[in-house]
Amino acid sequence: MEQKVAIVTGATGSIGKDIAIFLSERGIKVVGTFNKKEEEAKELEALNKDIKIFHLDLSSINSIEKFVQSISESFPKIDFLVNNAGIKSDNLLENMPEEDISEVINVNLIGTIKLTKKLLPKIKESKGRIINIGSVAGEFGSGGQANYSVSKAGISAFTKTLAKELAKYGITVNNIAPGLIESEMAKTVPEKIKEKIINKIALKKLGTPRAISELVYFLVTNEGNYITGQTIRIDGGLLN
Ligand SMILES: NC(=O)c1ccc[n+]([C@@H]2O[C@H](COP(=O)([O-])OP(=O)(O)OC[C@H]3O[C@@H](n4cnc5c(N)ncnc54)[C@H](OP(=O)(O)O)[C@@H]3O)[C@@H](O)[C@H]2O)c1
């Protein structure tokens, strides 16, 4: 059987790295992306011959175009797109610098939409799958994260819309909305706030990147073929 190819953006981050490793260990060729962490990108490539890493800055259309161009020869076929890259820059809205409002929405939402658009012809050819990584913040809202929550709510709406547009090509589109996951991003959450969040989680613990990877894998395999347009929360039973 021909080897499937998955793009995983933000593969140098805690969750993206695990998704890249998990998929590659299951025989899927992974095209991962990094933005600033070139060293981590090289280390990840060295782990498995089926992982190749390219530069991508979602805030720049030039970078998006360059990325799509640079993978086109080596990877003429793309089966799965995992839009995982994302940033946060938290503050109460009244203290939030203007540039942090635009940057977070620009990377997490607008950049993701632009990249997906550029890759659509290839995904249509393979009747592929698109998995977005949103957040519970996009579902519930989250104090101190107006920019981030809006970007992730946008991803949820983008998912539903694209699922409708692409169903006729046999493409499914879903959104995974994690709660707080053991990650570099979680390390930046102040301990007091983390404790408060854990108290609101029914399972009383953070999630793991592996839990996200397993759901991504389920959605790209045949088992996930009748699921589309969904936001699937994976949050240990986080109470709103
Ligand atoms: N961690 C959580 O608890 C949690 C909860 C809910 C949702 N999520 C979502 O899950 C996804 C992954 O989170 P994570 O915790 O793994 O984050 P992370 O460790 O901070 O990694 C973020 C990834 O995004 C890349 N990136 C940053 N800026 C970029 C840009 N301008 N263009 C392209 N890529 C860029 C980073 O690349 P470099 O490192 O190379 O710069 C890195 O690979 C994000 O979308 C996040 O919002 C995370």
The ligand as an SDF file (V2000), in Angstrom:
LIG
                    3D

 48 52  0  0  0  0  0  0  0  0999 V2000
   -0.5370   22.9380   25.5670 N   0  0  0  0  0  0  0  0  0  0  0  0
   -1.8050   23.0330   25.8970 C   0  0  0  0  0  0  0  0  0  0  0  0
   -2.1820   22.8820   27.0750 O   0  0  0  0  0  0  0  0  0  0  0  0
   -2.8270   23.3220   24.8370 C   0  0  0  0  0  0  0  0  0  0  0  0
   -4.1820   23.3720   25.1970 C   0  0  0  0  0  0  0  0  0  0  0  0
   -5.1330   23.6240   24.2140 C   0  0  0  0  0  0  0  0  0  0  0  0
   -4.7410   23.8120   22.9050 C   0  0  0  0  0  0  0  0  0  0  0  0
   -3.4190   23.7720   22.5790 N   0  0  0  0  0  0  0  0  0  0  0  0
   -3.0640   24.0050   21.1750 C   0  0  0  0  0  0  0  0  0  0  0  0
   -2.2580   22.9240   20.7240 O   0  0  0  0  0  0  0  0  0  0  0  0
   -1.3200   23.3920   19.7380 C   0  0  0  0  0  0  0  0  0  0  0  0
    0.0830   22.9750   20.1380 C   0  0  0  0  0  0  0  0  0  0  0  0
    0.3660   23.4930   21.4250 O   0  0  0  0  0  0  0  0  0  0  0  0
    1.7350   23.2090   22.1930 P   0  0  0  0  0  0  0  0  0  0  0  0
    1.4380   23.2120   23.6340 O   0  0  0  0  0  0  0  0  0  0  0  0
    2.4450   22.0320   21.5920 O   0  0  0  0  0  0  0  0  0  0  0  0
    2.5310   24.5560   21.8370 O   0  0  0  0  0  0  0  0  0  0  0  0
    4.1090   24.8480   21.8210 P   0  0  0  0  0  0  0  0  0  0  0  0
    4.8550   23.7740   22.5550 O   0  0  0  0  0  0  0  0  0  0  0  0
    4.2710   26.2470   22.2550 O   0  0  0  0  0  0  0  0  0  0  0  0
    4.4680   24.7180   20.2690 O   0  0  0  0  0  0  0  0  0  0  0  0
    3.9780   25.6280   19.3330 C   0  0  0  0  0  0  0  0  0  0  0  0
    4.4590   25.2240   17.9450 C   0  0  0  0  0  0  0  0  0  0  0  0
    4.0020   26.2260   17.0220 O   0  0  0  0  0  0  0  0  0  0  0  0
    5.1130   26.7180   16.2890 C   0  0  0  0  0  0  0  0  0  0  0  0
    4.9420   28.1290   15.9610 N   0  0  0  0  0  0  0  0  0  0  0  0
    5.0110   29.2130   16.8000 C   0  0  0  0  0  0  0  0  0  0  0  0
    4.8390   30.3510   16.1150 N   0  0  0  0  0  0  0  0  0  0  0  0
    4.6420   29.9940   14.8150 C   0  0  0  0  0  0  0  0  0  0  0  0
    4.4290   30.7170   13.6120 C   0  0  0  0  0  0  0  0  0  0  0  0
    4.3970   32.0540   13.5900 N   0  0  0  0  0  0  0  0  0  0  0  0
    4.2860   30.0100   12.4620 N   0  0  0  0  0  0  0  0  0  0  0  0
    4.3300   28.6490   12.4500 C   0  0  0  0  0  0  0  0  0  0  0  0
    4.5490   27.9130   13.5540 N   0  0  0  0  0  0  0  0  0  0  0  0
    4.6990   28.5760   14.7110 C   0  0  0  0  0  0  0  0  0  0  0  0
    6.3070   26.5220   17.1900 C   0  0  0  0  0  0  0  0  0  0  0  0
    7.5110   26.5120   16.4060 O   0  0  0  0  0  0  0  0  0  0  0  0
    8.9810   26.8870   17.0540 P   0  0  0  0  0  0  0  0  0  0  0  0
    8.9540   26.2910   18.4260 O   0  0  0  0  0  0  0  0  0  0  0  0
    9.9320   26.2440   16.1340 O   0  0  0  0  0  0  0  0  0  0  0  0
    9.0880   28.3680   17.0650 O   0  0  0  0  0  0  0  0  0  0  0  0
    5.9790   25.1730   17.8140 C   0  0  0  0  0  0  0  0  0  0  0  0
    6.3550   24.1370   16.9530 O   0  0  0  0  0  0  0  0  0  0  0  0
   -1.5280   24.8980   19.6630 C   0  0  0  0  0  0  0  0  0  0  0  0
   -2.3620   25.2190   18.5830 O   0  0  0  0  0  0  0  0  0  0  0  0
   -2.2080   25.2310   20.9740 C   0  0  0  0  0  0  0  0  0  0  0  0
   -2.9730   26.3980   20.8940 O   0  0  0  0  0  0  0  0  0  0  0  0
   -2.4650   23.5350   23.5130 C   0  0  0  0  0  0  0  0  0  0  0  0
  1  2  1  0
  2  3  2  0
  2  4  1  0
  4  5  1  0
  4 48  2  0
  5  6  2  0
  6  7  1  0
  7  8  2  0
  8  9  1  0
  8 48  1  0
  9 10  1  0
  9 46  1  0
 10 11  1  0
 11 12  1  0
 11 44  1  0
 12 13  1  0
 13 14  1  0
 14 15  2  0
 14 16  1  0
 14 17  1  0
 17 18  1  0
 18 19  2  0
 18 20  1  0
 18 21  1  0
 21 22  1  0
 22 23  1  0
 23 24  1  0
 23 42  1  0
 24 25  1  0
 25 26  1  0
 25 36  1  0
 26 27  1  0
 26 35  1  0
 27 28  2  0
 28 29  1  0
 29 30  1  0
 29 35  2  0
 30 31  1  0
 30 32  2  0
 32 33  1  0
 33 34  2  0
 34 35  1  0
 36 37  1  0
 36 42  1  0
 37 38  1  0
 38 39  2  0
 38 40  1  0
 38 41  1  0
 42 43  1  0
 44 45  1  0
 44 46  1  0
 46 47  1  0
M  CHG  2   8   1  16  -1
M  END
$$$$
